[in-house]
């Protein structure tokens, strides 16, 4: 069953458009942060660390795909990614729940906004060659 789920997830990622991948990354990012917050309350430090490290990896991927020159908000978003990364490092090193909470509060509105923007684009899911990724300022 686990192998089937893994294959399904892999297929979903491989077949997703850049726009869909962006929203999937944000969904997983907030899931990781939520899990870290719950684990922090339970003082389950290995789970906290694992989720925070995965969240940092997602932010690194979002940062690397960001094309700041394609839209006016690009530099601000890059700054937010850098700030959030520093919060997550602090949350992990100092076991600081407030930094996890602040990250969630900063990133959840962005997750919602990207979902809204993606839903307004009328492109097929496999439309990687249609240029929709540039409309959202990502590679």
Secondary structure as GFF3:
##gff-version 3
##sequence-region A 1 139
A	DSSP	alpha_helix	2	15	.	.	.	ID=ss1
A	DSSP	alpha_helix	18	41	.	.	.	ID=ss2
A	DSSP	alpha_helix	45	65	.	.	.	ID=ss3
A	DSSP	three_ten_helix	68	70	.	.	.	ID=ss4
A	DSSP	alpha_helix	74	94	.	.	.	ID=ss5
A	DSSP	alpha_helix	97	120	.	.	.	ID=ss6
A	DSSP	three_ten_helix	128	130	.	.	.	ID=ss7
A	DSSP	alpha_helix	132	135	.	.	.	ID=ss8
###
